[in-house]
């Protein structure tokens, strides 16, 4: 079985890809952590350039990788399969290379119905086995039949011995149906992690814009908890969007965060507020509410988590507002259906 040679520039790291293996898969197998998020071609975190050779773009989405970008040699490394030897340009994600990805068992410790369609699940980790991760990363739950479901870790790393996940109920969802209907406390699950390169950059002093839609609040919760615990002086603007008031399932917690900090500002936004909501707060698209308050994002760092359409719009509009390419970190929440 022949393998393909891949060279990463700048730096000149060389690694191999098996037939049908994506560039990202090959890099991770070789111990090279390229930036990535959803691994489904939706978030764009793994976008880079193919300097020499060609690739099959596979399932890359047109709204994440345009025809013009493909013609210019851009590729989503989570989808791109090399068609022979290639040279690519990308950056190695600093900060995660030394954190091992592991498979572990965990016991369901608590199940809390936070909203009609959101379950907050706390997993108890094996005793005397410290699970290391960075705030913003996620895990894959390992299900029967080789299936996986990805969930962001909502708790900060300081909560040793347990991790918190936010599970949105989806019609026909393999795990979400189980979480809402049959899962019990003390049940045992297995997971793999930590995964993803969208994590809080602790070595930066830039002000932070956080935008979350729905359960996209989960990784932002972990980041905010970490910043508060460390008494970070960085200004943080936290915008959380939902369709209706019930969708702000952690509104009270976010308000407590803001009340406990002189540097954190919290703004909830509803896109489909109804008279029943009795809502007198902000309305519309959550990322546009952020731009209305912060029209100049030069010098900022942005973390955006939620539906792919929201992530795409934020990436485009934040760049137009001056946000640097290397200051946009996103986690697009895709489902098995899309």
Secondary structure, DSSP 8 states (H G I E B T S, - for coil): --EEEEEEETTTEEEEEETT-BHHHHHHHTT--B--SSSSSSS-TTEEEEEES-EE-TT--TTTS-HHHHHTTEEETTT-EESSSEEEE--B-TTSTTS--EEEEEEEEEEEEEETTEEEEEEEE-TT------TT-EEEEE-GGG-EEEEEB-S-TTSTTEEEEEEE--TT-HHHHHHHHT--TT-EEEEEEEE-S----TT--S-EEEEEEGGGHHHHHHHHHHHHHTT--S-EEEEEEESSGGG-TTHHHHHHHHHT-SSEEEEEEESS--GGG---SEES-HHHHHHHH----TT-EEEEEE-HHHHHHHHHHHHHTT--GGGEEEEE---TT-
